[in-house]
């Protein structure tokens, strides 16, 4: 899940409730939402929470430390479940300003881009695509598998993302939105082209869309 741009401590329980598909994730005071979060997590047996784009917390420097501390106080100290924090370099700065959270986290892991020419990296990239494909169907977001790990599609996705997992996820997310809007049962070539156009090309990560014009 990702934190809201407002960067308040209340954004944390709200983001978790959104991920749990609560119909009113922003309803109630912050402590009420945290109580609901903990009850839901324990009831569903959630084993891990991943905060993506944690660097968003740096947009409000005075709040970044309180946000980090709230994660420790409500999730880690009570032993609700482990936490993984993912983000760009500015996410590390947020944690540096929150030693209370940093001291209970394990070592930092840098995710280097996956190299298509490296046999192990290519296999890992395809495995990730296969798991993502299955998850989209398992979560009933799509009816059919999209064959994302097929050699041609996988290579185009690698080109579009430069082997960076974060970019890949963003591309697939945009492609999924296009497919859902069209009522398609799976991600087709044109949906992936639209996903690349909407994210990777708009952000100017690449100049040519490997899937052609969207």
N, C-alpha and C positions, 0 to 999 in steps of 0.2 A: 504494500500500500504506500501511498505518497501523502505527505502532510500538506494541508491546505496552505495557500500562499499567505494567508493572514498572519501566520507565524505565532499564534498564541498557544498557551499550554492547553487550552481547550481543543485545539486542532488535533491533538493526539488521540483522545478517546473518540472524537468524531470520525477520524480517519479509520480507526479500527472498526467502529460500528458500521461504517460504510462498506468496509471489506466483508463484514459479516452479513451484509444485505439487510441491515435494519431499515425499516421504512422511514423512520424519523431519527437519523443519527445525530442531529443537532438539538434534539428536544431535551430540555431540562438543564439544570445547572451542571457545572463541570464535575462536581463530586458525584452527582447522580449518574452522569454518563459513565464515569469510571466504575461505579458499582455495577452498572449494567454490563460494561465490558468484561469485567472479571467474572461475573456470573455466566455470561455467554461463552467465554473462552473455556471455562472449566466444564460447563455442561456439554460442550461439543468436543472436548478432549483435544483442543488445539495444542500442538507440540512445538510450534515455532512461529514467531512473528517476524516478518521482514519489512523494514522501513526503507522504501526506495526513495531516491532523490532527497536524502536527508539534508543535502546542502541548501534546501529551501529555508531551513531554519536560520540560515545566516542572513537572510534578507532583513531580519529585525535583530540586530546584534544584541540588544539589551534583553531579548527574550530567548536567545538560543540556549543559554545555560539553564534557565528554568524549564524549558522544553525537555532538554536532556535529563535533567534531574527528575522530572515527573515520570519519565520512562522507568528510571531506576526504582523510584518510590512505589509505583503502582504495579509494576510487572516483575522486576528482578528481585527486589528485596523480599516480597511475599512468596516468591517461588512460583508465580503463576505459569510462566513459560519462558524459555530462552528467547533472545532477541538477536537479530542480524541487522546491522545498519549498513546501507549501501548508498554511495553518493560520490560526487566529484571531490576534488581537492578541498573545496571550501567546507565540505562536510567534516573533514579532519580538523579544520579550524574551529568548528562548532564544538567538537569533542574536546579540543585543547582548552576551551573556555569552560568546560564542565568536567573537572577532574573527578568529581564524585561518581560520574557515570564511566569515565574513561578507565578508572582503576578496576572496575569489575568486568570489563570487556577483555576478550582474548586478543591475540595479536592481530594487527591489521594485515589484510591480504589484498595485494594489488592484482587486478584482473587485466592482464595484457591482452591485446587483440589476438584472436586465433588466426594462425597462419594456414591458409589453404594448402600450401605446398608441404606442410608438415603433416605426415600421416596421422599422428596422434591428435593433432589439433583438428584436422578435417573430420576425423571420426567423432571427436567430441562435439563439433559443431552440428554434424548430422544427427547425433544422438539427442542433442538439445532440441533440434527441430522436430524430431520424432516424438519426443515427450510433450512438446508444446502442441503439436498436432493432435495427439491423443487427449490432451487436457481440454482443448477447445470442444471436442466432442463429448468428453466425460462430463464437462460442466454444462452440457446441453446448450452451448452457445452456437454450435453448428451441428448439422445433422450427420454430415459425412466427413471422413478424413480428407485432407487436402494434399496429401503426398508431398509435404514440405521438404522431406529429407531426400527426395529424388535428386539424382546428380545435377540435372540442369537447374532445377528450382533452387536447390541448396547453394549452388555456385553463384547464382544471380543474387540471392539473399546475402551471401558472403560479400560479394562485390558492393552491394548497396550499403551494407553495414560496416564495411572494412574490418570484418571479423570482431566487431565490438558488440558484446552481448546487450548492452543497454540500447544501442541503436537498433539492433535486431528486434528487440521487444517493442520498441516504439513503432517501428515499421509495421510489424504484425498487428499491433493495436489499431493503427490507422486503417490497415487493410481490412481488419475485422469489422470496423465501423462501416466501411463501404459495402462489405458483403451483407451485413445485417440490414442496411438500408435498402439493398436490392432484393432482400429476401432469398439470397442464395444459400444452398445447402452446404457449401464449402468455399474455401478461398480459391478463387480462380486467378489466372494470369493477370487479368485486368484489375482485380482487387489489389494484388500485390504491387502492380504498377502504380496504382493510386496511392497506396501506402508509402511507397518510396517517394513519390512526388510530394505528398503532403508533409512528410517529415524530413527525409535525408536531403532532398533537393531544396526544399524551402529553407532548411538550415544551412545550405551551401556546403554540406559535407562532400557531395559529389556533384559533378556537372552533367553526367549522362546517366539516364535511367536504364539500368540493365534489363528491365522488363519492357522497355519501349515507352512511348508516350501514353500517359494516362488519359 
